[in-house]
């Protein structure tokens, strides 16, 4: 009987968390999204933009005891009609994540993402002083499988991170990095092989 009551409690809590942290914040979203299974939501997760977002199986967004949980949010923004964010299976994030695509961002399966992360595949403003009010260069971001992204990391356009790579806390990633390495720094560079 006790295990049955615990199961009911878990199901009710999961349903409430899904409503509070995902369904309610996205009632009026214009973005197109699909989830292979119902992810676990422990922080408000917003789907914005007009592009497409695909979320794999068994993912989790936010972590109640991960720090900076209250009043924060996770946002997946496929900004333009043809923009796409693809999240693989078994991807888990900490809190306060912003992933914004003008073209394409893909995150491989089994990736772990720390808190305070920003991933973007474009320059929000042009670098030419005469064109600062226009969007700058647009690229892609490709994060391989089983990558561990430490806290407060920024990943910029045209970055590719190989599978099994670890990105150290506070890194600014801009470039192509192979599999099985530890990268870190500003700008990020290879610190050692794994």
N, C-alpha and C positions, 0 to 999 in steps of 0.2 A: 504494500500500500504506500509506504514511504517513497519508494522509487517511482511509483506512478505519479505521486504528487510532485516530485521533483521534475519529472518529465513535463507535466502540465505547466509548472512554473517556468521552465526553460522555454517551452513553446510560446507561452504568452509574452515573456520578456523579449524573445527574438522578434515576434510580430510587432510589439510596441516599438522596439528599437528601429526596425525597418520603417515603420510609419513615421516616427519622429525625426530620424536622421536622413531618410532618403525620399520617401514618397511625398511627404508634406512639403519639403523645400523645392521639389521639382514638379509640383502640380501644374504650373504654367510654363514649363520649359518647352522651347521649340526644338531643342536638339533631339536627334534620333539616337536611341541607345538600345543595346540588347545585352542581356546577362545570361550566360549559360546556365547558371544556378543562382539562387538568391545569395548575394554576398552578405557578409556580416558587417553591419554599420555601427560604429561606436562613436562617431563624430558626424556632425551635419555634413552631408556629401551632396554637392550641387553639380548638376549637369547643365552647362550653358552653351551658348553658341547655336549655330544652325547646321553644323556638320554631323558626323557619325561617330559614336563611341561604342566600342565593343569590349565587354568585360568577360573574361573566361570563368571557368569553374572554380569554386571554393576560394574566392578572394575575400579579403577583409580590409576595411578602410577605417582608420582611426583606432586609437587604443586608449581606453578609459584611464589607465594608470600610467600612460606614456608621457605625461607632462604637457602643459599648455593645452589641455583638453577643453576646458570651459571657454565658451565664447569664440572658439576657433572654428575653422571649416576646411573642408577639402573641396577643391573645385576642379572639374574636368571640363575644359572649354575647347570645343571644336569650333573655332571662331567663324569660319566661312563655310559655304555650302559644300565644297569638296574636301574640307578638312576632315582628318580622321585620327582618332586615338584608339589604339589597339592594346589591350591589357591581357596578358596571357593567364593561364591557370595558376592557382595557388600563389597569387601575388598579395602581399600584405604590406600595409603602410602604417606608419605612426600618424601623428596629427599634423594639421596645418600644411597641406600639400596644394600646390597650384601647378597644373599641367595644362598648357595652352598651345594648341596646334593651329597653324594657318595652312599647313600641308599635311604632314604625317608624323606621328610619334608612335613608336611601338615599344612595348615593354615585355620582355620575355617571361616565360613561366618561372615560378619559384623565386622571383625577385623579392627582396626585402627593401623597403624604403623608409628611411628615418624621418624625423620631423623637420618642419621648416624647409621643405624642398620646393624648388621651382624648376620646371622643365619647359622649355619653349623652343620652337623650331623656326623662329623668325625674329627679325629686329622690329620692335614696335614702332620705331621711327627711323627714317632714313638718316644716313650719316652726312649726306650732302646738306650744308646749311640752307640751301634754297628749297630743299624738299623735306624738311623736318616734319611737316604735317602729313606726310605720306608714309605708308608702311615700307620698311626697308627690305633687305634681302630675305627671301623665304627659302628654307632648306628642309631637312628632315632630321629626326633623332631616332636612333636605333639602339636600344638597350638589350643586350643578350640575355640568355637564360641564367638563372641562379646568381644574379648580380646582387651585391649588398651595397646599398647607397646610404652612407652615414648621414648624420644630422646636418642641416643647414648647407646643403649642396645645391649649386646651380648648374644646370646642364643646358648648354646653348645650342643654337642651330648647327647643323652639319656635324653633329657629334655621333660617334659610334663607339659603343662600349662592348667588348667581347664577353662571352659567357664566363661565369665563375669569377669575375673581377670584383674587387672591393674598392669603393670610392671613399676616401677618408673624409672625416668631418670638415666642413667649411670649404671644400674644393670648388673651384670653378672649372667645369669641364667644357673644353672647346677643342674638338679634334677627334682623331681616330685612335682607339686603344685596343690592344690585342686581348686575347683570352688569358685567364689565369694570372693576372697581375694585380698589385696593389697600387692605386694611383692616389695622388693628393696634391694639395698646394694651390696657389693662385699665380698663374694658371696651372691646372693639373698637369702632372708629369708622372712617369712611371717611377715608383719608389723601389719596388722589388718584384720578382717573380714569385708566384705561389706554388 
